[in-house]
Amino acid sequence: MAQTERGDRGRSTPETRLLFSHENRSSGLLQAVRTFGEMLSGFRTLHFVGPCVTVFGSARFAEDHPAYRMGMDVGGALAREGFTVMTGGGPGIMEAATRGAKEAGGETVGCGIHLPHEQRFSAYLDTYKEFRYFFTRKVMLMKYSYGFIALPGGFGTLDELFETATLVQTRKMPDYPIVLMGTEYWAPLIGFLRERLLAGGTIDAEDVDTLLLTDDPAEAAASVRNAAVSRFGLTYTQRPRRRWWLLE
């Protein structure tokens, strides 16, 4: 009975069936091939996008929301530092960051997600790639970026933020900067991390200290730039415009 209820909940698609444990083995193989193909397609599309910084944030904020304006300022600051701005490709904060980057003369990339209800994508994208699976999408958002900036958001933003922090904590990913933009919004979360997780011994002090909390887009962009230079061997070129290049 439980199996039927779960299977009947919403429209059955290849994506929902991936996490439905009662599929047979041949179906599992097909799912593996499908996810490999999606990942390979993402690599081919995004290989030449250049050193990126990924901006996380809510898709629900309209243009008149203060966080939207902050997103534009962050996107512009990153573009002026020579980074390609990468987002989830959708509206709200994602649109704001790409809009700010384009207005500053920068380049933008969107990694969208296919959802049962259509979600419009940002009109300020130079490159756009849509994914069926959240986990392959998150690989792309992290693989090409040298820093991560989280603005106010919901479950999706928290999922992306904490997966990034976990990968850095466990050394599965280099110690790229992670910035929380919006002190009023994120301060309670930092308090919870210190007063509950750190006090309870489930994380170390350095796990919290790696999170930069700020309201200043220039400070956020500078933290990524400084790490790119000092830790990851990036340098600037002036041709055809100020861009980053990875030193071999």
NORKAHU-V293088 format. One record per pair of residues at least 24 apart in sequence whose C-alpha atoms are under 7 Angstrom apart, sorted by sequence separation. I is the first residue (numbers start at 1). J is the second residue. D is the distance in whole Angstrom. If there is no record, write none. Layout:
{{I/J/D} {I/J/D}}
This chain:
{{68/92/7} {72/96/5} {76/100/5} {80/104/7} {84/108/5} {85/109/6} {86/110/6} {87/111/6} {88/112/5} {68/93/5} {71/96/5} {72/97/5} {75/100/5} {76/101/4} {79/104/6} {99/124/5} {71/97/5} {75/101/4} {79/105/7} {98/124/6} {111/137/6} {69/96/7} {72/99/6} {73/100/6} {79/106/5} {95/122/5} {98/125/7} {68/96/6} {72/100/4} {76/104/5} {90/119/7} {91/120/7} {95/124/7} {147/176/5} {148/177/6} {149/178/6} {150/179/6} {151/180/6} {53/83/6} {62/92/6} {90/120/6} {91/121/6} {111/141/7} {146/176/6} {147/177/5} {148/178/5} {149/179/5} {150/180/5} {151/181/5} {183/213/6} {52/83/5} {53/84/6} {54/85/6} {55/86/6} {56/87/6} {59/90/6} {61/92/5} {90/121/4} {91/122/6} {147/178/6} {148/179/6} {149/180/6} {150/181/6} {151/182/7} {180/211/7} {183/214/6} {51/83/6} {52/84/4} {53/85/5} {54/86/5} {55/87/5} {59/91/5} {60/92/5} {61/93/7} {89/121/5} {90/122/5} {149/181/7} {178/210/7} {179/211/6} {180/212/6} {181/213/6} {182/214/6} {183/215/6} {51/84/6} {52/85/6} {53/86/6} {54/87/6} {59/92/4} {89/122/6} {152/185/7} {178/211/5} {179/212/5} {180/213/5} {181/214/5} {182/215/5} {50/84/6} {52/86/6} {58/92/6} {59/93/6} {178/212/6} {179/213/6} {180/214/6} {181/215/5} {58/93/6} {59/94/7} {57/93/5} {57/94/6} {56/94/7} {169/207/6} {179/220/6} {177/223/7} {177/224/6} {147/224/6} {146/224/7} {146/228/7} {67/152/7} {54/141/6} {54/145/6} {52/144/6} {53/145/5} {51/144/6} {52/145/4} {53/146/6} {54/147/6} {55/148/6} {56/149/6} {57/150/6} {51/145/6} {52/146/6} {53/147/5} {54/148/5} {55/149/5} {56/150/5} {57/151/5} {58/152/6} {51/146/7} {53/148/6} {54/149/6} {55/150/6} {56/151/6} {57/152/5} {58/153/4} {57/153/5} {58/154/6} {39/136/6} {42/140/7} {58/157/7} {57/157/5} {56/157/6} {15/132/7} {15/133/7} {77/217/6} {77/218/6} {74/217/5} {78/221/5} {73/217/6} {77/221/6} {81/225/7} {82/242/6} {83/243/7} {82/243/5} {83/244/7} {82/244/6} {51/244/7}}
